[in-house]
Amino acid sequence: MGDYFSDRDFYGDDRIGGAMGFWERLHPSIRSALILWAFLIGIAVINALTGGTSVVFCYPVQLLLYMANGALAGYFASGSGYRTADLPRIGAIAGFVAWILPALFYLVFGLILGLVTVGIGFLGVAAWLICGPVDLAIQATCGALGAWLYGRFSGASTGDTYDPYH
């Protein structure tokens, strides 16, 4: 007779189907930010191509996306067994992670535009240096708010322990 190991013997629980996949092992904030990056980078491209004039119309949409990022992170976190009290922190982390790609886009686009326009485009880099930290604070706050709202109105678990296999 050969050796037989059940999922319970190997993983210490009754899971069926083996180990968690790559996506499930990512932090809920990173999963949420990866999904919303497509939308945020699209808005960044629109803002950059219009010289920033579309910010008046796009920024309210961005605020909603920032809150949706936090709510999505809250959804992933509650499905992973995080406590409801942890959701605002996870939403804030999602806001930070989601801020990285558009911020890099604005920085690189401003540098390239600055080289092509013989320095005029560097004004965009200066604006990014001033507005980037403010936007980071807004994204983290909106992410925390979105995750808190998700936890408040979704009936997410209020358990005291983190169980990554829940």
N, CA, C and O atoms as a DFTB+ gen file, in Angstrom:
664 C
 N C O
     1  1       0.818      -1.174       0.000
     2  2       0.000       0.000       0.000
     3  2       0.869       1.246       0.000
     4  3       1.911       1.303       0.653
     5  1       0.415       2.240      -0.747
     6  2       1.156       3.494      -0.822
     7  2       0.703       4.468       0.240
     8  3      -0.320       4.276       0.897
     9  1       1.478       5.505       0.392
    10  2       1.119       6.543       1.348
    11  2       0.019       7.410       0.757
    12  3       0.039       7.745      -0.427
    13  1      -0.933       7.762       1.595
    14  2      -2.039       8.597       1.170
    15  2      -2.143       9.781       2.126
    16  3      -2.227       9.608       3.342
    17  1      -2.137      10.987       1.556
    18  2      -2.281      12.196       2.359
    19  2      -3.543      12.916       1.910
    20  3      -3.698      13.245       0.734
    21  1      -4.420      13.153       2.835
    22  2      -5.619      13.923       2.506
    23  2      -5.286      15.410       2.616
    24  3      -4.227      15.786       3.117
    25  1      -6.204      16.244       2.141
    26  2      -6.019      17.692       2.266
    27  2      -5.896      18.092       3.728
    28  3      -5.144      19.006       4.065
    29  1      -6.638      17.406       4.599
    30  2      -6.590      17.738       6.025
    31  2      -5.208      17.447       6.586
    32  3      -4.696      18.234       7.382
    33  1      -4.598      16.356       6.201
    34  2      -3.271      16.018       6.701
    35  2      -2.235      17.035       6.240
    36  3      -1.355      17.421       7.009
    37  1      -2.336      17.464       5.004
    38  2      -1.318      18.339       4.438
    39  2      -1.503      19.793       4.857
    40  3      -0.531      20.458       5.213
    41  1      -2.740      20.296       4.820
    42  2      -3.002      21.701       5.077
    43  2      -3.481      21.973       6.496
    44  3      -3.497      23.127       6.925
    45  1      -3.865      20.950       7.226
    46  2      -4.337      21.153       8.577
    47  2      -5.785      21.595       8.650
    48  3      -6.237      22.046       9.703
    49  1      -6.517      21.478       7.561
    50  2      -7.934      21.800       7.576
    51  2      -8.645      20.905       6.569
    52  3      -8.034      20.022       5.967
    53  1      -9.916      21.137       6.396
    54  2     -10.725      20.271       5.543
    55  2     -10.920      20.822       4.136
    56  3     -11.904      20.474       3.483
    57  1     -10.025      21.662       3.652
    58  2     -10.199      22.239       2.322
    59  2     -10.133      21.156       1.262
    60  3      -9.413      20.167       1.398
    61  1     -10.892      21.365       0.216
    62  2     -10.859      20.482      -0.935
    63  2     -10.236      21.279      -2.078
    64  3     -10.558      22.452      -2.264
    65  1      -9.368      20.663      -2.824
    66  2      -8.861      21.318      -4.013
    67  2      -7.435      21.817      -3.909
    68  3      -6.952      22.409      -4.875
    69  1      -6.746      21.629      -2.842
    70  2      -5.335      21.958      -2.795
    71  2      -5.045      23.366      -2.336
    72  3      -5.869      24.024      -1.701
    73  1      -3.846      23.811      -2.677
    74  2      -3.331      25.085      -2.197
    75  2      -4.050      26.267      -2.827
    76  3      -4.688      26.152      -3.873
    77  1      -3.927      27.411      -2.155
    78  2      -4.503      28.647      -2.664
    79  2      -3.722      29.078      -3.895
    80  3      -2.514      28.855      -3.986
    81  1      -4.421      29.697      -4.842
    82  2      -3.768      30.204      -6.025
    83  2      -3.047      31.509      -5.764
    84  3      -3.143      32.080      -4.677
    85  1      -2.330      31.973      -6.763
    86  2      -1.558      33.220      -6.643
    87  2      -2.460      34.391      -6.288
    88  3      -2.121      35.198      -5.423
    89  1      -3.612      34.486      -6.955
    90  2      -4.529      35.603      -6.730
    91  2      -5.012      35.647      -5.288
    92  3      -5.076      36.721      -4.690
    93  1      -5.354      34.489      -4.719
    94  2      -5.856      34.438      -3.358
    95  2      -4.778      34.727      -2.327
    96  3      -5.091      35.156      -1.216
    97  1      -3.517      34.501      -2.668
    98  2      -2.433      34.771      -1.725
    99  2      -2.080      36.244      -1.656
   100  3      -1.443      36.679      -0.697
   101  1      -2.483      37.024      -2.658
   102  2      -2.216      38.460      -2.625
   103  2      -3.043      39.123      -1.534
   104  3      -4.153      38.688      -1.227
   105  1      -2.494      40.168      -0.961
   106  2      -3.227      40.938       0.045
   107  2      -4.485      41.516      -0.606
   108  3      -4.440      41.924      -1.766
   109  1      -5.601      41.557       0.118
   110  2      -6.845      42.081      -0.464
   111  2      -6.702      43.484      -1.044
   112  3      -7.356      43.810      -2.034
   113  1      -5.866      44.309      -0.449
   114  2      -5.662      45.667      -0.965
   115  2      -4.982      45.645      -2.324
   116  3      -5.321      46.437      -3.204
   117  1      -4.044      44.761      -2.496
   118  2      -3.337      44.668      -3.775
   119  2      -4.269      44.126      -4.853
   120  3      -4.250      44.604      -5.987
   121  1      -5.082      43.132      -4.508
   122  2      -6.044      42.596      -5.480
   123  2      -6.991      43.687      -5.956
   124  3      -7.255      43.807      -7.152
   125  1      -7.495      44.473      -5.030
   126  2      -8.417      45.545      -5.375
   127  2      -7.748      46.594      -6.263
   128  3      -8.317      47.020      -7.268
   129  1      -6.546      47.002      -5.889
   130  2      -5.831      48.030      -6.661
   131  2      -5.508      47.536      -8.068
   132  3      -5.591      48.303      -9.027
   133  1      -5.143      46.270      -8.197
   134  2      -4.838      45.732      -9.526
   135  2      -6.053      45.798     -10.438
   136  3      -5.925      46.096     -11.625
   137  1      -7.217      45.524      -9.896
   138  2      -8.434      45.583     -10.701
   139  2      -8.746      47.020     -11.105
   140  3      -9.125      47.270     -12.249
   141  1      -8.592      47.958     -10.189
   142  2      -8.972      49.344     -10.471
   143  2      -7.901      50.137     -11.209
   144  3      -8.171      51.244     -11.677
   145  1      -6.695      49.594     -11.322
   146  2      -5.643      50.311     -12.042
   147  2      -6.045      50.624     -13.482
   148  3      -5.720      51.699     -13.985
   149  1      -6.732      49.726     -14.141
   150  2      -7.137      49.972     -15.533
   151  2      -7.991      51.232     -15.632
   152  3      -7.808      52.042     -16.541
   153  1      -8.917      51.393     -14.701
   154  2      -9.772      52.577     -14.722
   155  2      -8.992      53.835     -14.351
   156  3      -9.162      54.883     -14.974
   157  1      -8.137      53.727     -13.336
   158  2      -7.380      54.891     -12.882
   159  2      -6.360      55.336     -13.914
   160  3      -6.152      56.536     -14.097
   161  1      -5.720      54.390     -14.592
   162  2      -4.745      54.779     -15.614
   163  2      -5.474      55.368     -16.823
   164  3      -4.937      56.244     -17.502
   165  1      -6.692      54.896     -17.097
   166  2      -7.488      55.488     -18.179
   167  2      -7.815      56.942     -17.894
   168  3      -7.722      57.787     -18.785
   169  1      -8.196      57.239     -16.668
   170  2      -8.471      58.627     -16.289
   171  2      -7.190      59.447     -16.341
   172  3      -7.221      60.609     -16.746
   173  1      -6.063      58.862     -15.938
   174  2      -4.783      59.576     -15.999
   175  2      -4.435      59.931     -17.434
   176  3      -3.950      61.031     -17.697
   177  1      -4.674      59.022     -18.362
   178  2      -4.392      59.295     -19.779
   179  2      -5.300      60.414     -20.277
   180  3      -4.830      61.318     -20.967
   181  1      -6.575      60.375     -19.946
   182  2      -7.506      61.429     -20.370
   183  2      -7.056      62.777     -19.815
   184  3      -7.032      63.773     -20.537
   185  1      -6.700      62.808     -18.529
   186  2      -6.253      64.058     -17.917
   187  2      -4.977      64.572     -18.573
   188  3      -4.837      65.772     -18.810
   189  1      -4.047      63.668     -18.864
   190  2      -2.785      64.089     -19.468
   191  2      -2.992      64.598     -20.896
   192  3      -2.382      65.591     -21.291
   193  1      -3.832      63.938     -21.657
   194  2      -4.041      64.342     -23.051
   195  2      -4.844      65.629     -23.174
   196  3      -4.767      66.305     -24.200
   197  1      -5.605      65.976     -22.158
   198  2      -6.367      67.228     -22.206
   199  2      -5.652      68.354     -21.459
   200  3      -6.212      69.431     -21.252
   201  1      -4.432      68.095     -21.068
   202  2      -3.668      69.123     -20.362
   203  2      -4.207      69.423     -18.978
   204  3      -3.949      70.496     -18.433
   205  1      -4.931      68.518     -18.419
   206  2      -5.464      68.699     -17.076
   207  2      -6.811      69.387     -17.028
   208  3      -7.389      69.540     -15.951
   209  1      -7.324      69.808     -18.182
   210  2      -8.601      70.526     -18.168
   211  2      -9.783      69.607     -17.859
   212  3     -10.839      70.081     -17.439
   213  1      -9.619      68.313     -18.061
   214  2     -10.717      67.384     -17.798
   215  2     -10.812      67.000     -16.325
   216  3     -11.705      66.247     -15.935
   217  1      -9.899      67.512     -15.507
   218  2      -9.913      67.171     -14.086
   219  2     -11.226      67.572     -13.437
   220  3     -11.707      66.885     -12.536
   221  1     -11.806      68.670     -13.880
   222  2     -13.070      69.139     -13.302
   223  2     -14.149      68.073     -13.454
   224  3     -14.977      67.886     -12.562
   225  1     -14.134      67.377     -14.587
   226  2     -15.147      66.347     -14.834
   227  2     -14.701      64.977     -14.329
   228  3     -15.527      64.187     -13.872
   229  1     -13.422      64.694     -14.405
   230  2     -12.929      63.368     -14.058
   231  2     -12.701      63.177     -12.561
   232  3     -12.795      62.050     -12.075
   233  1     -12.406      64.230     -11.823
   234  2     -12.065      64.034     -10.418
   235  2     -13.227      63.507      -9.576
   236  3     -12.998      62.670      -8.704
   237  1     -14.464      63.960      -9.799
   238  2     -15.563      63.322      -9.052
   239  2     -15.677      61.823      -9.356
   240  3     -15.999      61.033      -8.468
   241  1     -15.418      61.436     -10.596
   242  2     -15.422      60.016     -10.952
   243  2     -14.277      59.308     -10.240
   244  3     -14.439      58.190      -9.751
   245  1     -13.125      59.959     -10.182
   246  2     -11.984      59.375      -9.481
   247  2     -12.310      59.156      -8.004
   248  3     -11.965      58.114      -7.447
   249  1     -12.959      60.109      -7.373
   250  2     -13.312      59.948      -5.961
   251  2     -14.207      58.729      -5.750
   252  3     -14.042      57.986      -4.782
   253  1     -15.148      58.532      -6.659
   254  2     -16.001      57.347      -6.577
   255  2     -15.191      56.070      -6.791
   256  3     -15.429      55.059      -6.130
   257  1     -14.230      56.122      -7.721
   258  2     -13.368      54.954      -7.945
   259  2     -12.496      54.673      -6.728
   260  3     -12.256      53.511      -6.401
   261  1     -12.020      55.711      -6.055
   262  2     -11.215      55.519      -4.849
   263  2     -12.041      54.820      -3.765
   264  3     -11.555      53.924      -3.075
   265  1     -13.292      55.248      -3.632
   266  2     -14.157      54.597      -2.641
   267  2     -14.496      53.172      -3.068
   268  3     -14.561      52.273      -2.230
   269  1     -14.710      52.961      -4.357
   270  2     -14.966      51.610      -4.861
   271  2     -13.749      50.713      -4.629
   272  3     -13.899      49.525      -4.345
   273  1     -12.560      51.273      -4.747
   274  2     -11.331      50.521      -4.472
   275  2     -11.328      50.033      -3.029
   276  3     -11.021      48.871      -2.766
   277  1     -11.666      50.906      -2.101
   278  2     -11.729      50.512      -0.701
   279  2     -12.816      49.494      -0.438
   280  3     -12.612      48.550       0.326
   281  1     -13.977      49.673      -1.065
   282  2     -15.070      48.717      -0.879
   283  2     -14.702      47.350      -1.435
   284  3     -15.013      46.324      -0.830
   285  1     -14.043      47.337      -2.586
   286  2     -13.607      46.068      -3.173
   287  2     -12.555      45.397      -2.295
   288  3     -12.575      44.179      -2.118
   289  1     -11.644      46.186      -1.749
   290  2     -10.654      45.631      -0.814
   291  2     -11.352      45.079       0.421
   292  3     -10.963      44.033       0.940
   293  1     -12.380      45.776       0.893
   294  2     -13.152      45.283       2.027
   295  2     -13.854      43.977       1.709
   296  3     -13.922      43.078       2.546
   297  1     -14.374      43.878       0.495
   298  2     -15.020      42.637       0.061
   299  2     -14.014      41.484       0.055
   300  3     -14.288      40.407       0.585
   301  1     -12.848      41.723      -0.548
   302  2     -11.821      40.675      -0.584
   303  2     -11.351      40.322       0.827
   304  3     -11.136      39.151       1.138
   305  1     -11.195      41.327       1.672
   306  2     -10.700      41.090       3.031
   307  2     -11.713      40.307       3.857
   308  3     -11.341      39.384       4.581
   309  1     -12.984      40.666       3.755
   310  2     -13.984      39.937       4.543
   311  2     -14.101      38.506       4.055
   312  3     -14.391      37.608       4.845
   313  1     -13.881      38.273       2.759
   314  2     -13.877      36.914       2.234
   315  2     -12.644      36.129       2.655
   316  3     -12.640      34.899       2.616
   317  1     -11.602      36.842       3.057
   318  2     -10.371      36.186       3.509
   319  2     -10.327      36.010       5.015
   320  3      -9.364      35.450       5.540
   321  1     -11.344      36.474       5.718
   322  2     -11.421      36.258       7.150
   323  2     -10.948      37.413       8.009
   324  3     -10.805      37.244       9.220
   325  1     -10.700      38.575       7.435
   326  2     -10.308      39.729       8.249
   327  2     -11.494      40.209       9.065
   328  3     -12.645      40.035       8.665
   329  1     -11.209      40.813      10.211
   330  2     -12.254      41.387      11.058
   331  2     -12.803      42.647      10.409
   332  3     -12.106      43.312       9.643
   333  1     -14.034      42.968      10.712
   334  2     -14.660      44.178      10.190
   335  2     -13.912      45.424      10.659
   336  3     -13.846      46.412       9.929
   337  1     -13.362      45.389      11.842
   338  2     -12.614      46.533      12.365
   339  2     -11.344      46.801      11.568
   340  3     -10.827      47.918      11.598
   341  1     -10.831      45.798      10.856
   342  2      -9.615      45.957      10.052
   343  2      -9.888      46.541       8.667
   344  3      -8.951      46.948       7.979
   345  1     -11.135      46.588       8.253
   346  2     -11.451      46.991       6.882
   347  2     -11.013      48.412       6.535
   348  3     -10.490      48.602       5.437
   349  1     -11.186      49.429       7.392
   350  2     -10.703      50.763       7.007
   351  2      -9.190      50.801       6.754
   352  3      -8.730      51.476       5.833
   353  1      -8.430      50.086       7.563
   354  2      -6.977      50.031       7.341
   355  2      -6.661      49.366       6.000
   356  3      -5.779      49.819       5.270
   357  1      -7.369      48.314       5.690
   358  2      -7.147      47.612       4.425
   359  2      -7.555      48.508       3.258
   360  3      -6.883      48.513       2.227
   361  1      -8.638      49.261       3.401
   362  2      -9.055      50.204       2.367
   363  2      -8.039      51.314       2.154
   364  3      -7.796      51.731       1.022
   365  1      -7.442      51.794       3.246
   366  2      -6.407      52.829       3.123
   367  2      -5.181      52.283       2.403
   368  3      -4.579      52.979       1.585
   369  1      -4.814      51.059       2.700
   370  2      -3.682      50.435       1.992
   371  2      -4.017      50.287       0.513
   372  3      -3.162      50.510      -0.344
   373  1      -5.255      49.914       0.211
   374  2      -5.680      49.801      -1.189
   375  2      -5.577      51.152      -1.888
   376  3      -5.185      51.219      -3.053
   377  1      -5.926      52.227      -1.187
   378  2      -5.787      53.568      -1.762
   379  2      -4.342      53.902      -2.059
   380  3      -4.038      54.487      -3.099
   381  1      -3.448      53.534      -1.153
   382  2      -2.020      53.782      -1.383
   383  2      -1.515      52.990      -2.581
   384  3      -0.823      53.538      -3.440
   385  1      -1.853      51.717      -2.645
   386  2      -1.374      50.874      -3.747
   387  2      -1.951      51.361      -5.074
   388  3      -1.251      51.376      -6.086
   389  1      -3.217      51.757      -5.075
   390  2      -3.836      52.252      -6.308
   391  2      -3.257      53.592      -6.731
   392  3      -3.328      53.940      -7.910
   393  1      -2.695      54.343      -5.816
   394  2      -2.106      55.650      -6.128
   395  2      -0.787      55.493      -6.882
   396  3      -0.411      56.380      -7.649
   397  1      -0.093      54.402      -6.681
   398  2       1.260      54.245      -7.211
   399  2       1.310      54.319      -8.736
   400  3       2.076      55.117      -9.275
   401  1       0.515      53.511      -9.452
   402  2       0.621      53.459     -10.913
   403  2       0.247      54.785     -11.580
   404  3       1.029      55.271     -12.397
   405  1      -0.898      55.394     -11.279
   406  2      -1.184      56.688     -11.902
   407  2      -0.150      57.756     -11.545
   408  3       0.173      58.602     -12.379
   409  1       0.374      57.726     -10.315
   410  2       1.393      58.701      -9.924
   411  2       2.651      58.526     -10.769
   412  3       3.241      59.505     -11.226
   413  1       3.052      57.294     -10.971
   414  2       4.213      57.041     -11.827
   415  2       3.940      57.460     -13.268
   416  3       4.822      57.982     -13.951
   417  1       2.701      57.223     -13.727
   418  2       2.337      57.634     -15.082
   419  2       2.476      59.145     -15.234
   420  3       3.078      59.627     -16.193
   421  1       1.912      59.894     -14.275
   422  2       2.005      61.352     -14.350
   423  2       3.459      61.816     -14.305
   424  3       3.838      62.736     -15.030
   425  1       4.255      61.203     -13.479
   426  2       5.662      61.582     -13.368
   427  2       6.414      61.308     -14.666
   428  3       7.110      62.183     -15.181
   429  1       6.274      60.099     -15.193
   430  2       6.985      59.733     -16.431
   431  2       6.463      60.556     -17.604
   432  3       7.253      61.049     -18.409
   433  1       5.134      60.712     -17.712
   434  2       4.563      61.491     -18.804
   435  2       5.046      62.941     -18.728
   436  3       5.367      63.540     -19.754
   437  1       5.099      63.499     -17.536
   438  2       5.589      64.865     -17.372
   439  2       7.053      65.002     -17.749
   440  3       7.447      65.994     -18.363
   441  1       7.860      64.019     -17.387
   442  2       9.278      64.066     -17.752
   443  2       9.470      63.964     -19.258
   444  3      10.270      64.702     -19.833
   445  1       8.743      63.055     -19.901
   446  2       8.840      62.909     -21.360
   447  2       8.344      64.171     -22.043
   448  3       8.985      64.671     -22.967
   449  1       7.215      64.685     -21.599
   450  2       6.678      65.914     -22.178
   451  2       7.634      67.081     -21.947
   452  3       7.768      67.955     -22.803
   453  1       8.296      67.095     -20.795
   454  2       9.271      68.149     -20.515
   455  2      10.450      68.102     -21.462
   456  3      10.956      69.146     -21.872
   457  1      10.894      66.909     -21.817
   458  2      11.994      66.780     -22.767
   459  2      11.570      67.181     -24.171
   460  3      12.328      67.835     -24.887
   461  1      10.356      66.791     -24.571
   462  2       9.871      67.084     -25.918
   463  2       9.574      68.570     -26.089
   464  3       9.816      69.125     -27.160
   465  1       9.058      69.217     -25.059
   466  2       8.667      70.625     -25.167
   467  2       9.757      71.569     -24.660
   468  3       9.488      72.742     -24.402
   469  1      10.941      71.082     -24.520
   470  2      12.090      71.856     -24.069
   471  2      11.799      72.561     -22.742
   472  3      12.035      73.759     -22.593
   473  1      11.292      71.804     -21.805
   474  2      11.149      72.305     -20.454
   475  2       9.765      72.692     -20.007
   476  3       9.503      72.708     -18.805
   477  1       8.858      73.008     -20.923
   478  2       7.529      73.452     -20.522
   479  2       6.771      72.323     -19.815
   480  3       6.035      72.574     -18.862
   481  1       6.948      71.094     -20.274
   482  2       6.257      69.955     -19.674
   483  2       6.699      69.647     -18.258
   484  3       6.021      68.916     -17.536
   485  1       7.860      70.213     -17.850
   486  2       8.314      69.984     -16.482
   487  2       7.401      70.652     -15.459
   488  3       7.467      70.344     -14.269
   489  1       6.548      71.567     -15.921
   490  2       5.556      72.148     -15.024
   491  2       4.606      71.072     -14.499
   492  3       4.130      71.145     -13.366
   493  1       4.337      70.067     -15.345
   494  2       3.504      68.946     -14.916
   495  2       4.165      68.156     -13.797
   496  3       3.488      67.677     -12.888
   497  1       5.501      68.017     -13.862
   498  2       6.221      67.317     -12.792
   499  2       6.150      68.130     -11.506
   500  3       5.967      67.577     -10.421
   501  1       6.294      69.442     -11.634
   502  2       6.196      70.294     -10.450
   503  2       4.796      70.212      -9.840
   504  3       4.647      70.156      -8.619
   505  1       3.784      70.206     -10.688
   506  2       2.407      70.076     -10.183
   507  2       2.211      68.721      -9.517
   508  3       1.518      68.617      -8.505
   509  1       2.824      67.680     -10.084
   510  2       2.723      66.351      -9.479
   511  2       3.387      66.324      -8.110
   512  3       2.870      65.701      -7.183
   513  1       4.523      66.992      -7.976
   514  2       5.204      67.019      -6.682
   515  2       4.367      67.710      -5.613
   516  3       4.434      67.356      -4.436
   517  1       3.582      68.692      -6.027
   518  2       2.724      69.401      -5.081
   519  2       1.432      68.618      -4.832
   520  3       1.016      68.451      -3.686
   521  1       0.806      68.145      -5.897
   522  2      -0.510      67.515      -5.779
   523  2      -0.442      66.026      -5.468
   524  3      -1.414      65.463      -4.965
   525  1       0.670      65.385      -5.753
   526  2       0.787      63.943      -5.517
   527  2       0.525      63.530      -4.080
   528  3      -0.281      62.631      -3.843
   529  1       1.189      64.166      -3.103
   530  2       0.909      63.792      -1.709
   531  2      -0.530      64.081      -1.273
   532  3      -1.099      63.348      -0.464
   533  1      -1.112      65.151      -1.812
   534  2      -2.505      65.470      -1.484
   535  2      -3.425      64.388      -2.056
   536  3      -4.347      63.925      -1.385
   537  1      -3.160      63.992      -3.307
   538  2      -3.964      62.947      -3.923
   539  2      -3.799      61.615      -3.191
   540  3      -4.761      60.857      -3.062
   541  1      -2.597      61.327      -2.715
   542  2      -2.367      60.112      -1.928
   543  2      -3.217      60.126      -0.661
   544  3      -3.844      59.123      -0.320
   545  1      -3.237      61.250       0.029
   546  2      -4.044      61.357       1.245
   547  2      -5.531      61.190       0.929
   548  3      -6.262      60.542       1.679
   549  1      -5.970      61.774      -0.176
   550  2      -7.380      61.653      -0.565
   551  2      -7.701      60.209      -0.930
   552  3      -8.747      59.689      -0.541
   553  1      -6.798      59.549      -1.685
   554  2      -7.055      58.155      -2.061
   555  2      -7.097      57.239      -0.850
   556  3      -7.964      56.370      -0.757
   557  1      -6.175      57.424       0.070
   558  2      -6.149      56.572       1.265
   559  2      -7.403      56.810       2.111
   560  3      -7.986      55.861       2.636
   561  1      -7.816      58.070       2.245
   562  2      -9.009      58.382       3.022
   563  2     -10.264      57.824       2.359
   564  3     -11.114      57.239       3.031
   565  1     -10.383      58.002       1.047
   566  2     -11.549      57.469       0.330
   567  2     -11.555      55.945       0.359
   568  3     -12.617      55.332       0.470
   569  1     -10.372      55.326       0.258
   570  2     -10.291      53.869       0.349
   571  2     -10.742      53.372       1.712
   572  3     -11.483      52.394       1.814
   573  1     -10.288      54.055       2.760
   574  2     -10.711      53.675       4.109
   575  2     -12.218      53.865       4.271
   576  3     -12.891      53.023       4.866
   577  1     -12.745      54.964       3.744
   578  2     -14.181      55.219       3.825
   579  2     -14.970      54.159       3.065
   580  3     -15.979      53.657       3.561
   581  1     -14.511      53.816       1.857
   582  2     -15.198      52.797       1.065
   583  2     -15.205      51.439       1.756
   584  3     -16.221      50.743       1.750
   585  1     -14.075      51.058       2.353
   586  2     -14.006      49.784       3.063
   587  2     -14.867      49.819       4.316
   588  3     -15.524      48.831       4.644
   589  1     -14.870      50.945       5.020
   590  2     -15.713      51.075       6.212
   591  2     -17.187      50.965       5.833
   592  3     -17.958      50.276       6.500
   593  1     -17.574      51.655       4.750
   594  2     -18.963      51.574       4.299
   595  2     -19.328      50.149       3.903
   596  3     -20.429      49.680       4.191
   597  1     -18.401      49.465       3.243
   598  2     -18.663      48.073       2.885
   599  2     -18.902      47.238       4.141
   600  3     -19.870      46.480       4.212
   601  1     -18.027      47.377       5.119
   602  2     -18.175      46.621       6.358
   603  2     -19.442      46.973       7.110
   604  3     -20.062      46.117       7.741
   605  1     -19.817      48.221       7.039
   606  2     -21.001      48.703       7.769
   607  2     -22.294      48.180       7.166
   608  3     -23.212      47.798       7.892
   609  1     -22.370      48.162       5.831
   610  2     -23.631      47.845       5.171
   611  2     -23.698      46.465       4.542
   612  3     -24.749      46.079       4.031
   613  1     -22.615      45.719       4.564
   614  2     -22.636      44.406       3.924
   615  2     -22.923      43.274       4.882
   616  3     -23.239      42.163       4.455
   617  1     -22.820      43.535       6.165
   618  2     -22.992      42.462       7.136
   619  2     -21.786      41.553       7.164
   620  3     -21.914      40.354       7.411
   621  1     -20.597      42.121       6.908
   622  2     -19.367      41.333       6.893
   623  2     -19.104      40.745       8.276
   624  3     -19.602      41.240       9.288
   625  1     -18.326      39.703       8.291
   626  2     -18.020      38.977       9.528
   627  2     -17.331      39.893      10.533
   628  3     -16.554      40.771      10.157
   629  1     -17.620      39.682      11.794
   630  2     -16.978      40.457      12.854
   631  2     -16.098      39.570      13.718
   632  3     -15.856      39.887      14.883
   633  1     -15.617      38.468      13.165
   634  2     -14.788      37.527      13.927
   635  2     -13.535      38.168      14.450
   636  3     -13.099      39.204      13.948
   637  1     -12.940      37.544      15.478
   638  2     -11.772      38.104      16.129
   639  2     -10.453      37.606      15.553
   640  3      -9.399      38.135      15.906
   641  1     -10.479      36.623      14.692
   642  2      -9.233      36.059      14.212
   643  2      -9.131      36.135      12.715
   644  3     -10.137      36.194      12.008
   645  1      -7.918      36.134      12.243
   646  2      -7.646      36.103      10.810
   647  2      -7.434      34.661      10.409
   648  3      -6.564      33.981      10.954
   649  1      -8.223      34.190       9.459
   650  2      -8.094      32.836       8.956
   651  2      -7.972      32.919       7.445
   652  3      -8.983      33.111       6.769
   653  1      -6.768      32.780       6.886
   654  2      -6.594      32.947       5.443
   655  2      -7.287      31.874       4.621
   656  3      -7.397      32.021       3.404
   657  1      -7.758      30.797       5.244
   658  2      -8.418      29.734       4.507
   659  2      -9.916      29.727       4.689
   660  3     -10.588      28.774       4.296
   661  1     -10.450      30.790       5.285
   662  2     -11.881      30.874       5.553
   663  2     -12.673      31.066       4.288
   664  3     -13.900      31.156       4.335
